[in-house]
Amino acid sequence: MPKSPAAPDSGEPSVLLAPAELNPETWQRASSRLLAKMLGEFAYEEIIEPVPQGHGDGYTLRLDDGQNLSFRARRGAYGGWRVVPGSVRCDGAPFSDPLRFLAEARHLLALDGATLGHLVRELSTTLAADCRLDSTALPAARLADLDYASLEGHQTGHPWLVLNKGRLGFSARDAARWAPEARTPARLPWIAVSTGLAAYRGVPGLDTPEHLYAAELDTPVRDAFTAALRDRGHDPAGFLYLPVHPWQWDQVLLPLYAPSIARGEIVPLTADGDLRLPQQSIRTFLNTSRPDRHTVKLPLSVLNTLVWRGLPTERTLAAPAVTSWVHGVRDADPFLRDECGVVLLGEVASVTVEHPHYDRLPEVPYQYRELLGAIWREPLRLPAGERARTLASLLHTDPAGRAFTAELVARSGLPAATWLRHLFAALLPPLLHFLYRYGTVFSPHGENAIVVFDERDVPVRLAIKDFVDDVNVCARPLPELDAMPEEVRAVLLTEEPAFLTQFIHSGLFIGVFRYLAPLCEEQLGVPEAGFWALVRAEILRHQSRFPGLKDRYELFDLLTPRIERLCLNRNRLHLDGYRDRSERPHAAVHGTVRNPLSTL
């Protein structure tokens, strides 16, 4: 499998990193594609308002100096735009530079100077990562043979966010080593932290740290950790172990926890010997040496896709309790448990480490309260004959233009519309049932939602992850939520019913299906209107299955004529920019869009 060129040894700073993928052809290809995405997503969020040219698919946009930018695009569901790469012209001349577009449309985009400066940086690093992906891209047929962990390294990032691989804080050398597209397994070092700073939580069966460490660490490794603490005069019973990201240790923990390290409250240890591979979230690592061991999620103080990628202290502490509650809901419901077979990849153990000062200062920027901790998530265990791929992979297109979804449909031997019915029947029923019966939603975007396929590459069921950060519950009293433990209730976000449905609309329908539908029309011959008709039919089929929940279908109305337009790029450009804030940002709301599921 092709890999990005290895970074020179970080101990040799005189050796300059010179990525082979930074060449004119690759840069031009990545730039043209990203400019088309930028125009389409900015138009969707009404950051720009292109003017139609006649009755065809042409549009124009006037830049700050009066030049006319023209391009071809097709409109889609939810008011979406699909701009044709390579069709952009500026006063008739080919135009493919998104950095130049930012500069020449900065007043049109209403950008202040500080935001513009950081945008240029984040856009440039995103393009560099896209070049790395392009230079090692595989045909769809080969991607279809990769396992789950390996396929992650070929994904191109968030389809909606234009600046989706900024990773502000990483150097180019860091990205070449730690980004998912580097596809480089690593051994993670561990540290020991005094229980005066650290706290452990686990689900039943992992309710003590000893149970976790017995499963995650070989006996010689545990013995070495114990010996290292005793050699320093410490009692191992007063410490908890957790892995750390090497970048986080060097850049953040050594300077900000220096007093605790000096007092011996934090003790660096060795690596555990297992190879782990970073996934699309950058901070989550799958164990490739021992796939039966847990996935580990670590804080990483880089700014990427709108937020700093740390682990909030109180949420990390509550993660196992949230998992126990969500698992309990599923296990007590025969439809979810037996018919859907939905896999809930629980966050089953956590170690939370307070910062002695920052965690007592609620007014400081939130990234300083997310510095150190770890969450262990269940690995994906499937029976023989099943395999898993993230939902995001279905949006991938290879260098020859072949969609990954088209490859899977061809392998299944099914008509495209039939394959899509299987996809929607795998994804929607568990999500709808959690919403309608329990007033609970996950965030089923492309990375959280995992499609499980049978041996013929037909979708059969859903696996989903990220509970403590992304599960939201109804703000109105529902009897099904009465038994929720207070520890869980205190940490989960609540939303009114009308907004709770946004997690399915924006996370799944707008964030994934808005891109999948035109791909299916172009490559599978399924008209876009037919695609959405299949989605609507699956929702109605589920509702007819549970007629006793009719009042909930009205309360959580997924078929309303219009919905609020959530905006992710507006958040970066206009709402929050790059300023520090004491709480994590949320998506901006701008106007409404027509719901394609309402009337077809």
Buried (B, 14 or more C-beta within 10 A) or exposed (E): EEEBBEBBEEEEEEEEEEBEBBEEEBBEBBBBBBBBBBBBBBBBBBBBEBEEBEEEBBBEBBBEEEBBBBBBBBBBBBBBBBBEBBBBBBEEEEBBBBBBBBBBBBEBBEBEEEBBEBBBBBBBBBBBBBBBBBBBBBEBEBBBEBEBBBBBBBBBBBBBBBBBBBBBBBBBBBBBBBBBBBBBBBBBBBBBBBEEBBBBBBBEEBBEBEBBBEBBBEEEBBEBBBEBBEEEEBEBEBBBBBBBBBBBBEBBBEEBBEEBBEEBBBBBBEBBEBBBBBBBBBBBBBBBEBBEBBBBBBBBBBBBBBBBBBBBBEBBBBBBBBBBBBBEBBEEBEBBEEBBBBBBBBBBBBBBBBBEEBBEEEEBBBBBBBBBBBBBBBBBEBEEEBBBBBBBBBBBBBEEEBBBBBBBBBBBEBEBBBBBBBBBBBBBBBBBBBBBBBBBBBBBBBBBBBBBBBEEBBBBBBBBBBBBBBBBBBBEEBEBBEEBEEBBEEBBEBBEBEBBBBBBBBBBBBBBBBBBBBBBBBBBEBEBEBBBBBBBBBBEBBBEEBEEBEEBBEBBBBBBEEBBBBBBBBBBBBBBBBEEEEEBBEBBBBEEBEBBBBEE
